[in-house]
Amino acid sequence: RIPSQESVDVASENDNSVTAKFTHVLHKDAFLVFRALCKLSMKTLPEGTPDPKSHELRSKILSLHLLLSILQNAGPVFRNNEMFITAIKQYLCVALSKNGVSS
């Protein structure tokens, strides 16, 4: 049985402690995956010209492609739920700005 409302601590060591209420366990999973992809896309690459076959660069590119796919296929819960809107503001905007100015 899936609980109708689950309280979960969504903080990590670098985040402020936040207790979020999710109406479904799938919403919590979607939030955690979205946040992880944003954080993965913000990882710094080694100095110098990155090797196109390097694990770091490929992980960054894959995470950005997956974030694009999530946004293009977002359903009403992702577009209207306050938790997801906050996640977009808190994580996606920062990830895009960091990747937009990277060399």
C-alpha positions in Angstrom: 0.0 0.0 0.0 1.3 3.4 -0.9 0.6 6.1 1.7 -1.6 9.0 0.5 0.7 11.6 2.0 4.3 11.1 2.9 6.6 13.5 4.8 10.2 13.2 3.7 13.4 15.1 4.5 14.7 16.2 1.1 17.8 18.0 2.5 21.3 17.0 1.7 24.5 18.1 3.3 24.6 21.4 1.3 20.9 22.2 1.4 18.9 23.9 4.2 16.7 21.3 6.0 13.3 21.1 4.3 10.5 18.8 5.1 8.3 18.3 2.1 4.9 16.9 1.8 4.2 14.7 -1.2 0.8 13.4 -2.1 2.3 10.2 -3.6 5.6 8.3 -3.3 6.0 8.7 -7.1 6.1 12.5 -6.6 8.9 12.1 -4.1 10.8 9.9 -6.5 10.3 12.4 -9.3 11.5 15.3 -7.1 14.6 13.3 -6.0 15.5 12.3 -9.6 15.0 15.9 -10.8 17.2 17.3 -8.1 19.9 14.7 -8.7 20.0 15.4 -12.4 20.3 19.2 -11.7 23.2 18.5 -9.3 24.9 16.2 -11.7 24.7 18.8 -14.5 26.5 21.3 -12.2 29.5 19.1 -11.6 32.7 20.8 -12.6 34.8 19.4 -15.4 38.6 18.9 -15.2 40.8 21.9 -16.2 41.7 22.2 -19.9 39.9 20.9 -22.9 37.5 18.1 -21.9 37.8 14.8 -23.7 34.5 14.2 -25.5 34.6 10.6 -24.3 35.3 11.4 -20.7 32.9 10.2 -18.0 32.5 13.6 -16.5 31.5 15.4 -19.8 29.2 12.6 -20.9 27.5 12.6 -17.5 26.9 16.3 -17.7 25.5 16.1 -21.2 23.3 13.2 -20.4 21.9 14.9 -17.3 21.1 18.0 -19.4 19.4 15.9 -22.0 17.3 14.1 -19.4 16.3 17.4 -17.8 15.2 18.7 -21.2 13.1 15.5 -21.7 11.5 15.9 -18.2 10.5 19.5 -19.0 9.2 18.7 -22.5 7.1 15.8 -21.2 6.0 17.3 -17.8 2.5 16.5 -16.7 0.2 18.7 -14.7 1.5 17.7 -11.3 5.1 18.8 -12.3 3.8 22.0 -13.8 1.4 23.0 -11.0 2.7 21.5 -7.8 4.4 24.0 -5.5 7.2 21.5 -4.6 8.1 21.1 -8.2 7.9 24.8 -9.0 10.2 25.5 -6.1 12.6 22.7 -7.3 12.7 24.3 -10.7 13.5 27.7 -9.2 16.0 26.3 -6.7 17.9 23.7 -8.8 17.1 24.0 -12.5 17.7 27.8 -12.8 21.0 27.5 -11.1 22.0 24.5 -13.2 21.2 26.2 -16.4 23.0 29.4 -15.4 26.1 27.5 -14.5 26.0 25.5 -17.7 25.2 28.5 -19.8 28.4 30.3 -18.8 30.7 27.3 -18.8 33.4 27.3 -21.4 
